[in-house]
Amino acid sequence: MVTQDVLSSNHTLAISGGREASRFYASAGYTNERGVIKGEFSKRYTGKLGFDINHKNLKAQFGIMANKNNREYTPQELGILNYAYGTSRAIPLYNEDGSLYYFTTSGTDGTLGLRPSFNVLNEMNHTGQTLDGSSYTAVADINYQLMHGLQLKTVLSYTSSNTEQQTWFGEKTNWVDVVRGVYPSAPAEDPIPLAGSYGSKTLGKTLTPYAPRQLSTALSMPIKSTY
């Protein structure tokens, strides 16, 4: 009831063309993977675009690479797989009338909950954790032949990436019920006064413009020795 077969699919489309002096290429990809727990998935989109020039004294390569990730999980706090492996099969998921069956859970300290509020399907349907990320990189590699044996080489690059994680628990979940405990008479004393709980944080964000370590220029000339 809470797990599923793990399947994945991968699709790629690529095109290229041009002449001896200039060529282009482009590709796009899509990957979709299902998780072990129902409702979990990981999707990835990729793209690449490039252009090469080889004309007389000029050789250059230009490229843009981008990818986007979208992942959705059940929060680790629920312990879905622990529930699947450790819960007695005598506990039903549904009542005889077809409604969800809720039972009382105990906390990490062993104390029994105040009211029956746990049903694994209800927890899975009213909680979520998403992890979204994106990045792209632009690169230019230019090589120019100034004269015989003397070259000018320049490399430029620009990179940007961002990753954000969001976790939420609906109001009608056992997780929120345990945090609230006894419903206080004064709303100001409620640890979760709003409907449910939500958290969001940026796990990593980088922006790398034309910094010195990405911009390099060099002259090269072979040295010949005679004896």
C-alpha positions in Angstrom: 0.0 0.0 0.0 2.9 2.4 0.6 5.6 1.1 -1.8 5.8 0.7 -5.6 8.0 -0.8 -8.2 11.0 1.4 -9.1 10.9 2.3 -12.7 13.0 4.8 -14.7 13.0 6.2 -18.2 15.5 8.2 -20.1 15.0 10.1 -23.4 17.6 12.0 -25.4 17.3 14.0 -28.6 20.4 15.4 -30.4 21.0 17.2 -33.7 24.1 18.5 -35.4 25.2 20.0 -38.6 27.3 22.6 -40.4 30.4 22.7 -42.7 34.1 22.4 -42.3 34.5 26.0 -41.2 31.6 26.0 -38.7 29.5 23.4 -36.9 26.6 23.4 -34.5 25.2 20.8 -32.2 22.3 20.6 -29.7 20.9 18.0 -27.4 18.0 17.7 -24.9 17.4 15.0 -22.3 14.7 13.9 -19.9 15.0 11.4 -17.1 12.1 10.2 -14.9 12.7 7.9 -11.9 10.1 6.7 -9.5 11.0 6.2 -5.8 10.3 3.2 -3.6 7.6 5.0 -1.7 4.4 5.8 -3.7 4.3 9.4 -4.9 8.0 9.8 -4.8 9.8 10.7 -8.0 12.9 12.4 -9.4 12.8 14.2 -12.8 15.8 15.7 -14.6 15.9 17.9 -17.6 19.2 18.6 -19.5 20.1 20.7 -22.5 23.3 21.6 -24.4 23.9 23.9 -27.2 27.3 24.4 -28.9 28.9 26.1 -31.9 32.4 25.5 -33.3 34.4 27.8 -35.7 37.5 26.8 -37.6 38.2 29.6 -40.1 41.7 30.6 -41.2 43.6 31.7 -38.1 40.6 31.5 -35.7 39.5 28.4 -33.8 36.7 28.9 -31.3 34.2 26.8 -29.3 31.1 28.2 -27.7 28.7 26.2 -25.5 25.8 26.5 -23.1 24.8 23.6 -20.7 21.8 23.7 -18.5 20.0 21.3 -16.2 17.0 21.3 -13.9 16.0 18.8 -11.2 12.7 18.3 -9.6 12.4 15.7 -6.8 9.4 15.0 -4.5 9.6 12.8 -1.4 7.7 12.1 1.8 9.4 13.8 4.8 11.9 11.6 6.6 10.2 12.4 9.9 7.3 10.1 8.9 9.5 7.0 8.6 7.3 5.4 6.0 9.6 2.4 5.3 9.9 1.8 9.1 6.1 1.7 9.2 5.9 -0.8 6.3 8.5 -3.1 7.9 7.6 -2.8 11.6 3.8 -2.2 11.9 1.6 -5.1 12.8 -0.5 -6.4 9.8 -3.4 -6.6 12.3 -3.9 -2.9 12.1 -6.2 -2.0 9.3 -6.0 0.9 6.9 -9.7 1.3 6.5 -12.8 1.0 8.6 -15.7 -1.3 7.5 -17.4 1.7 6.0 -14.4 2.5 3.8 -13.2 5.5 5.8 -9.6 5.7 7.0 -8.8 3.9 10.2 -6.8 6.1 12.7 -4.9 4.8 15.7 -2.9 6.2 18.5 0.9 6.3 18.2 3.6 6.7 20.9 6.3 9.3 20.9 10.1 8.8 20.9 10.0 8.8 24.7 7.5 6.0 24.8 4.5 8.1 25.9 1.2 7.3 24.3 -0.5 9.9 22.1 -3.6 11.8 23.3 -5.9 10.7 20.5 -6.0 8.4 17.5 -4.7 10.4 14.6 -2.3 8.2 12.6 -3.1 6.6 9.2 -0.2 6.2 6.9 -2.1 7.0 3.8 -3.4 10.2 5.4 0.2 11.2 6.3 1.5 10.5 2.8 -1.3 12.5 1.2 -1.0 15.5 3.4 2.8 15.9 3.7 5.5 16.5 1.2 9.1 17.4 0.6 10.4 18.9 -2.6 14.0 19.5 -3.8 14.3 21.7 -6.8 17.6 22.7 -8.4 18.8 24.3 -11.6 22.2 25.3 -13.0 23.7 26.5 -16.3 27.2 27.1 -17.6 28.3 29.2 -20.6 31.8 28.6 -21.9 33.8 30.3 -24.7 37.2 28.9 -25.8 38.9 31.1 -28.4 42.3 30.4 -30.1 43.7 32.9 -32.6 46.9 32.4 -34.6 48.6 35.8 -34.5 51.6 34.6 -36.6 53.5 31.4 -37.2 54.4 29.9 -33.9 52.5 32.6 -31.9 48.9 32.0 -30.5 46.5 33.9 -28.4 44.2 31.7 -26.3 41.3 33.0 -24.2 38.8 31.0 -22.1 35.7 32.6 -20.6 33.1 30.8 -18.4 30.0 31.7 -16.5 28.2 29.4 -14.0 25.0 29.8 -11.9 23.3 27.2 -9.8 20.5 27.2 -7.2 19.0 24.5 -5.0 15.9 24.9 -2.7 14.2 22.4 -0.4 10.6 22.7 0.9 8.9 20.5 3.5 5.3 20.8 4.6 2.9 19.0 7.0 -0.9 19.4 6.7 -3.0 20.4 9.7 -4.8 17.0 9.7 -1.7 14.9 10.2 -0.4 12.9 13.1 2.9 14.8 12.9 1.2 18.2 13.6 -1.1 16.6 16.2 1.9 15.3 18.2 3.6 18.7 18.0 0.5 20.5 19.2 -0.2 18.1 22.1 -3.2 19.1 24.1 -5.0 21.8 22.2 -4.5 25.0 24.2 -7.4 27.2 25.0 -5.4 30.3 24.1 -4.4 30.3 20.4 -1.2 32.2 21.4 0.0 29.1 23.2 -0.4 26.8 20.2 3.0 25.8 18.9 1.5 25.7 15.4 -1.1 28.4 15.3 -1.5 28.2 11.6 -3.0 25.4 9.6 -0.1 23.0 9.3 3.6 23.5 9.2 5.8 24.6 6.4 9.6 25.1 6.0 11.7 26.3 3.1 15.5 26.8 2.8 18.0 27.3 0.1 20.5 24.5 0.3 23.1 26.0 -2.1 23.3 28.9 -4.4 26.4 29.9 -6.5 26.9 32.5 -9.1 30.2 32.6 -10.8 30.6 35.5 -13.4 33.7 36.4 -15.3 36.0 36.0 -12.3 39.8 35.9 -12.7 39.9 32.1 -12.4 37.4 31.8 -15.2 39.1 34.3 -17.5 42.5 33.3 -18.9 44.6 34.6 -21.8 47.9 33.2 -22.9 50.5 33.6 -25.6 52.4 30.6 -26.7 55.4 30.3 -29.1 57.5 27.2 -29.6 61.2 27.4 -28.8 63.7 25.8 -31.1 67.3 25.0 -30.1 70.2 24.0 -32.4 73.5 22.4 -31.4 
